[in-house]
């Protein structure tokens, strides 16, 4: 006779104590209308140490996931992309400096240069704002490194 399949229902323990505290008595159904199941659920007990397996699972058919070699560049700002690549390759933070600033106060033109991994990259294109000039310098650097197409 198997002791696990012929056990008697539980009549003590924390669960029984909580049910009795809420007003339940043995022999009553569970729920608001007391119309729930009277018999406890009978569960299959697993004795072996083999583990659970899904029917359609095949461990030999699994293929290792390959990480993409290139980062997703869609919709990202060039300065952000350059910073991520520098961090990933442990080059340190890219240094942006103003290389050229000329023109009257109301119509200045800017060229930035960027220093990454000991190399300086400076585009020949001047921009109307510092923000745009920084972006152009980062894009130029990424193009020279072969990360973005020219």
C-alpha positions in Angstrom: 0.0 0.0 0.0 1.4 3.4 -1.0 1.5 5.8 1.8 1.3 8.8 -0.5 -1.9 7.9 -2.3 -3.7 6.6 0.7 -3.1 9.4 3.1 -5.9 10.9 5.2 -7.1 14.5 4.7 -5.2 17.2 6.6 -6.9 18.2 9.9 -4.3 20.5 11.3 -1.8 23.1 10.1 -1.7 26.7 9.2 -4.2 26.4 6.3 -6.8 24.6 8.4 -6.3 27.2 11.2 -6.9 30.0 8.8 -10.0 28.4 7.3 -11.5 27.8 10.7 -10.7 31.4 11.8 -12.8 32.6 8.8 -15.7 30.5 9.9 -15.3 27.3 7.9 -16.0 23.9 9.6 -15.0 20.4 8.4 -17.6 18.9 6.1 -18.8 22.3 4.6 -18.1 23.4 1.1 -15.8 26.3 0.4 -16.9 29.7 -0.9 -19.6 32.3 -0.2 -22.5 29.9 -0.8 -20.7 26.9 0.7 -21.2 25.1 -2.6 -17.5 24.4 -3.2 -15.8 21.0 -3.3 -16.2 18.9 -0.2 -13.3 16.5 -1.1 -9.7 17.7 -1.1 -7.9 17.6 -4.4 -6.0 14.3 -5.1 -2.7 15.1 -6.6 -0.2 12.8 -8.2 3.0 12.7 -6.2 6.2 12.5 -8.1 8.7 10.2 -6.4 11.5 10.0 -8.9 14.2 12.6 -9.4 13.9 12.9 -13.1 12.3 16.3 -13.4 9.5 17.6 -15.5 9.5 17.6 -19.3 7.2 19.3 -21.8 5.9 17.0 -24.5 7.2 19.0 -27.5 10.5 20.0 -26.0 13.6 18.6 -27.5 16.8 19.7 -25.8 19.0 18.6 -28.8 17.1 20.8 -31.2 17.9 24.0 -29.3 20.2 26.3 -31.0 22.4 28.7 -29.1 21.4 32.3 -29.4 23.8 34.5 -31.3 24.3 38.0 -30.2 24.3 40.5 -33.0 27.8 41.9 -33.8 26.5 45.4 -34.5 24.5 47.6 -32.2 21.1 48.9 -33.3 21.8 52.3 -34.7 18.2 53.1 -35.7 17.0 56.4 -34.4 19.9 57.0 -32.0 21.8 60.3 -31.8 25.4 60.0 -33.1 26.8 61.3 -29.8 24.9 58.6 -27.9 26.1 55.9 -30.3 29.7 57.0 -30.0 29.5 57.1 -26.2 28.0 53.6 -26.1 30.7 52.2 -28.4 33.5 53.9 -26.4 32.1 52.4 -23.1 31.7 49.0 -24.7 35.3 48.9 -25.9 36.5 50.6 -22.6 38.1 53.6 -24.4 36.9 56.2 -21.9 34.4 59.0 -22.5 34.8 60.8 -25.8 36.1 64.4 -25.4 34.3 67.0 -27.5 36.1 70.4 -27.9 35.3 73.5 -30.0 37.8 73.5 -32.9 36.5 76.6 -34.7 34.0 79.4 -33.7 33.6 82.3 -36.1 31.1 84.8 -37.3 29.1 87.6 -35.7 27.1 86.8 -32.5 23.8 86.4 -34.4 25.2 84.0 -37.0 28.1 82.1 -35.6 29.4 78.9 -37.1 30.9 76.1 -35.1 33.2 73.1 -35.8 33.7 70.5 -33.0 36.5 67.9 -32.8 36.2 64.7 -30.9 39.0 62.7 -29.2 38.3 59.0 -28.9 40.9 56.3 -27.9 43.7 58.7 -28.5 42.6 59.7 -32.0 41.1 63.1 -33.0 38.4 63.4 -35.6 37.4 66.8 -37.0 34.8 67.3 -39.8 35.2 70.1 -42.4 31.5 71.0 -42.1 30.6 74.0 -40.0 27.2 74.1 -38.2 24.9 76.8 -36.9 24.6 75.5 -33.4 27.0 73.8 -31.0 24.7 70.9 -30.5 24.5 70.3 -34.3 28.3 70.7 -34.6 28.8 68.1 -31.8 26.5 65.7 -33.6 28.3 66.3 -36.9 31.7 65.6 -35.2 30.3 62.3 -33.7 28.9 61.2 -37.0 32.1 62.0 -38.8 34.0 60.0 -36.2 31.7 57.0 -36.6 32.0 57.2 -40.4 35.8 57.2 -40.1 35.8 54.2 -37.8 33.6 52.3 -40.3 30.6 52.1 -38.0 28.3 54.3 -40.0 28.3 54.4 -43.8 29.8 57.5 -45.5 
